[in-house]
Amino acid sequence: MKSEHKKYIEANIGKKPIGQIAKELGLKERKIRKYLESIKVEKPEAGPVEVSTPAGPVRRGGKYIFILLLIIMVTASYANIVTGGVVWDDQTIVVRNDAIKSFDNLAYIFRNEFAEKAKYNGNIYRPIQELSFMVDYFLWGMDATGFHVTNILLQTACAIALFYLIFSISGSAVTAFITAVIFGIHPLNTEAISYISGRSDPLYFLFLLSAFLFYIKSDSANNPARVIIYIISAMLYALSLLARETALVLPLLLLSYEAYMKKDKKINLYKLMPFFIIPVLYGFLRFKFIEFEGVKLRPLGINAIVFTDIKLVFQYLRLILFPFNLHMERRVFLSTTADKEVILASLVIIPVLFLAFRLRNKRKDIFFWILWFVILLLPHMNFIGLNAMFAEHWVYGAAIGIYAIFAIFLKDLMQKGEYEKRLSYICLIGIIVYFVSLTFMRNFDWRNEPSIYSNTLKYGRSPRVLSNLGVYYELNKEYDNAIEVYKEALEISPNTPLYYNNIAVAYLKKGNIKEAVYHWEKSLALDQDQPNIKEALKKYKR
């Protein structure tokens, strides 16, 4: 060992984890520990006390304080949503989904596509999400409070699992806590947590984080425990896939970890192989045993896909850093050429990626978290025909890459001196207070259907949202309000048969049969394949 290495170790032991010192010097942890034993370094009583964990030194009990703080802050952020009701797709996926109302349907939900009994027609397969709703219904009935409590518990569990994962990867409890707390309270996540139907995000992500954590833990375990932990990791990954298909990207995350963050710097292809086989088995189950339409590619040219996605990535980054004006139903305008928005986004994104790639060997941690962001965002890029082009909850897991990079820089700043340390604490506390407040306020938009639809309509008069609001008014016997918003939806989208049918039903309930018949005929003229409307016309047309 070189003399400068010894000096650096003696100067930093107690200030930095042994794992971090080893990484900075390019030495093995075992060699550093052996040197410390040879010089019999005494750790100060007030300093960090190393515990028996591969992640390195941490103050005794410090981890549990961090965990307690995570629980308190996540709970505080979402406390006011427990009194919320069911909104948007909750009516179909939960309220009208008879499959979740009895455990006798357990085999059914694994053999059929998601919310099949409610005729959701989403062309998705998420039996674990339906199973979680089944458990909620068993415990709470159709009381929305119980469903909201489960979502909050899942988000809290995700934050804790993320803390342990980053602690295992980086050896820094500070980095782990900063990342986990920002993830736990970020207002961008309300679309996944405050919305009951958004549960697939925290559910799949909890299994994915746990699978990743057990994968890492299997490295340091001895046989036979190593094999058992590894099998648990693979099983958790399978559950993650059955909760949401976004989990397909886990093998790429594990490969990135093996390449850039693993201590022995050797990629274990044999260990990775089962995690590439599991998605193949999942695909076989999904597309062969169950009748699905399959994956549809979005019918856009390559230029439109690339230019639009560059613009959308920039929008995701903006929402992560400045989470203002959050709302559903975001309008996306295709970019078929390098317009001003695309050029601006490129001027930010491309230099950052280029710099990160150049520094990938010096700052592997930063490069790994950039890969995390890119990999978890891949399933939501527009080469696949999804039900929308942009959604806030699609960056739920990917944004952790940005949170982690911020946490690394903030932790490094804390170690520069007392002034920088105080500045870092002020910055972190300010962000926490601000994000908790924004999340708490955003929850009010998710309380009920009028509030979420009204908030969404402030950012654009979406005919789909207007129609949803009309249905709410109709169910609550506010027929004049329903007819008014249905008319507005028809003005925007005059060739949609559903909207004519909706307004016809509202007129019928109001007692105006003439107007009901007129609008049913308009709907039928646009789409002849509507047997219910044909029956209604036979009954009511004079």
Secondary structure in CASP SS format (residue, H / E / C, confidence):
PFRMAT SS
TARGET T0000
AUTHOR 0000-0000-0000
METHOD secondary structure of the structure
MODEL  1
M C 1.00
K C 1.00
S H 1.00
E H 1.00
H H 1.00
K H 1.00
K H 1.00
Y H 1.00
I H 1.00
E H 1.00
A H 1.00
N H 1.00
I E 1.00
G C 1.00
K C 1.00
K E 1.00
P C 1.00
I H 1.00
G H 1.00
Q H 1.00
I H 1.00
A H 1.00
K H 1.00
E H 1.00
L H 1.00
G C 1.00
L C 1.00
K C 1.00
E H 1.00
R H 1.00
K H 1.00
I H 1.00
R H 1.00
K H 1.00
Y H 1.00
L H 1.00
E H 1.00
S H 1.00
I H 1.00
K C 1.00
V C 1.00
E C 1.00
K C 1.00
P C 1.00
E C 1.00
A C 1.00
G C 1.00
P C 1.00
V C 1.00
E C 1.00
V C 1.00
S C 1.00
T C 1.00
P C 1.00
A C 1.00
G C 1.00
P C 1.00
V C 1.00
R C 1.00
R C 1.00
G C 1.00
G H 1.00
K H 1.00
Y H 1.00
I H 1.00
F H 1.00
I H 1.00
L H 1.00
L H 1.00
L H 1.00
I H 1.00
I H 1.00
M H 1.00
V H 1.00
T H 1.00
A H 1.00
S H 1.00
Y H 1.00
A H 1.00
N H 1.00
I H 1.00
V C 1.00
T C 1.00
G C 1.00
G C 1.00
V C 1.00
V C 1.00
W C 1.00
D C 1.00
D H 1.00
Q H 1.00
T H 1.00
I H 1.00
V H 1.00
V H 1.00
R C 1.00
N C 1.00
D H 1.00
A H 1.00
I H 1.00
K H 1.00
S C 1.00
F H 1.00
D H 1.00
N H 1.00
L H 1.00
A H 1.00
Y H 1.00
I H 1.00
F H 1.00
R H 1.00
N C 1.00
E C 1.00
F C 1.00
A C 1.00
E H 1.00
K H 1.00
A H 1.00
K C 1.00
Y C 1.00
N C 1.00
G C 1.00
N C 1.00
I C 1.00
Y C 1.00
R C 1.00
P H 1.00
I H 1.00
Q H 1.00
E H 1.00
L H 1.00
S H 1.00
F H 1.00
M H 1.00
V H 1.00
D H 1.00
Y H 1.00
F H 1.00
L H 1.00
W H 1.00
G C 1.00
M C 1.00
D C 1.00
A H 1.00
T H 1.00
G H 1.00
F H 1.00
H H 1.00
V H 1.00
T H 1.00
N H 1.00
I H 1.00
L H 1.00
L H 1.00
Q H 1.00
T H 1.00
A H 1.00
C H 1.00
A H 1.00
I H 1.00
A H 1.00
L H 1.00
F H 1.00
Y H 1.00
L H 1.00
I H 1.00
F H 1.00
S H 1.00
I H 1.00
S H 1.00
G C 1.00
S C 1.00
A H 1.00
V H 1.00
T H 1.00
A H 1.00
F H 1.00
I H 1.00
T H 1.00
A H 1.00
V H 1.00
I H 1.00
F H 1.00
G H 1.00
I H 1.00
H C 1.00
P H 1.00
L H 1.00
N H 1.00
T H 1.00
E H 1.00
A H 1.00
I H 1.00
S C 1.00
Y C 1.00
I H 1.00
S H 1.00
G H 1.00
R H 1.00
S H 1.00
D H 1.00
P H 1.00
L H 1.00
Y H 1.00
F H 1.00
L H 1.00
F H 1.00
L H 1.00
L H 1.00
S H 1.00
A H 1.00
F H 1.00
L H 1.00
F H 1.00
Y H 1.00
I H 1.00
K H 1.00
S H 1.00
D H 1.00
S H 1.00
A C 1.00
N C 1.00
N C 1.00
P C 1.00
A H 1.00
R H 1.00
V H 1.00
I H 1.00
I H 1.00
Y H 1.00
I H 1.00
I H 1.00
S H 1.00
A H 1.00
M H 1.00
L H 1.00
Y H 1.00
A H 1.00
L H 1.00
S H 1.00
L H 1.00
L H 1.00
A H 1.00
R C 1.00
E H 1.00
T H 1.00
A H 1.00
L H 1.00
V H 1.00
L H 1.00
P H 1.00
L H 1.00
L H 1.00
L H 1.00
L H 1.00
S H 1.00
Y H 1.00
E H 1.00
A H 1.00
Y H 1.00
M C 1.00
K C 1.00
K C 1.00
D C 1.00
K C 1.00
K C 1.00
I C 1.00
N C 1.00
L H 1.00
Y H 1.00
K H 1.00
L H 1.00
M H 1.00
P H 1.00
F H 1.00
F H 1.00
I H 1.00
I H 1.00
P H 1.00
V H 1.00
L H 1.00
Y H 1.00
G H 1.00
F H 1.00
L H 1.00
R H 1.00
F H 1.00
K H 1.00
F H 1.00
I C 1.00
E C 1.00
F C 1.00
E C 1.00
G C 1.00
V C 1.00
K C 1.00
L E 1.00
R C 1.00
P C 1.00
L C 1.00
G C 1.00
I H 1.00
N H 1.00
A H 1.00
I H 1.00
V H 1.00
F H 1.00
T H 1.00
D H 1.00
I H 1.00
K H 1.00
L H 1.00
V H 1.00
F H 1.00
Q H 1.00
Y H 1.00
L H 1.00
R H 1.00
L H 1.00
I H 1.00
L H 1.00
F C 1.00
P C 1.00
F C 1.00
N C 1.00
L C 1.00
H C 1.00
M C 1.00
E C 1.00
R C 1.00
R C 1.00
V C 1.00
F C 1.00
L C 1.00
S C 1.00
T C 1.00
T C 1.00
A C 1.00
D C 1.00
K H 1.00
E H 1.00
V H 1.00
I H 1.00
L H 1.00
A H 1.00
S H 1.00
L H 1.00
V H 1.00
I H 1.00
I H 1.00
P H 1.00
V H 1.00
L H 1.00
F H 1.00
L H 1.00
A H 1.00
F H 1.00
R H 1.00
L C 1.00
R C 1.00
N C 1.00
K C 1.00
R C 1.00
K H 1.00
D H 1.00
I H 1.00
F H 1.00
F H 1.00
W H 1.00
I H 1.00
L H 1.00
W H 1.00
F H 1.00
V H 1.00
I H 1.00
L H 1.00
L H 1.00
L H 1.00
P H 1.00
H H 1.00
M C 1.00
N C 1.00
F C 1.00
I E 1.00
G C 1.00
L C 1.00
N C 1.00
A C 1.00
M C 1.00
F C 1.00
A C 1.00
E H 1.00
H H 1.00
W H 1.00
V H 1.00
Y C 1.00
G C 1.00
A C 1.00
A C 1.00
I H 1.00
G H 1.00
I H 1.00
Y H 1.00
A H 1.00
I H 1.00
F H 1.00
A H 1.00
I H 1.00
F H 1.00
L H 1.00
K H 1.00
D H 1.00
L H 1.00
M H 1.00
Q C 1.00
K C 1.00
G C 1.00
E H 1.00
Y H 1.00
E H 1.00
K H 1.00
R H 1.00
L H 1.00
S H 1.00
Y H 1.00
I H 1.00
C H 1.00
L H 1.00
I H 1.00
G H 1.00
I H 1.00
I H 1.00
V H 1.00
Y H 1.00
F H 1.00
V H 1.00
S H 1.00
L H 1.00
T H 1.00
F H 1.00
M H 1.00
R H 1.00
N H 1.00
F H 1.00
D H 1.00
W C 1.00
R C 1.00
N C 1.00
E H 1.00
P H 1.00
S H 1.00
I H 1.00
Y H 1.00
S H 1.00
N H 1.00
T H 1.00
L H 1.00
K C 1.00
Y C 1.00
G C 1.00
R C 1.00
S C 1.00
P H 1.00
R H 1.00
V H 1.00
L H 1.00
S H 1.00
N H 1.00
L H 1.00
G H 1.00
V H 1.00
Y H 1.00
Y H 1.00
E H 1.00
L H 1.00
N C 1.00
K C 1.00
E C 1.00
Y H 1.00
D H 1.00
N H 1.00
A H 1.00
I H 1.00
E H 1.00
V H 1.00
Y H 1.00
K H 1.00
E H 1.00
A H 1.00
L H 1.00
E H 1.00
I H 1.00
S C 1.00
P C 1.00
N C 1.00
T C 1.00
P H 1.00
L H 1.00
Y H 1.00
Y H 1.00
N H 1.00
N H 1.00
I H 1.00
A H 1.00
V H 1.00
A H 1.00
Y H 1.00
L H 1.00
K H 1.00
K H 1.00
G C 1.00
N C 1.00
I H 1.00
K H 1.00
E H 1.00
A H 1.00
V H 1.00
Y H 1.00
H H 1.00
W H 1.00
E H 1.00
K H 1.00
S H 1.00
L H 1.00
A H 1.00
L H 1.00
D C 1.00
Q C 1.00
D C 1.00
Q C 1.00
P H 1.00
N H 1.00
I H 1.00
K H 1.00
E H 1.00
A H 1.00
L H 1.00
K H 1.00
K H 1.00
Y H 1.00
K C 1.00
R C 1.00
END
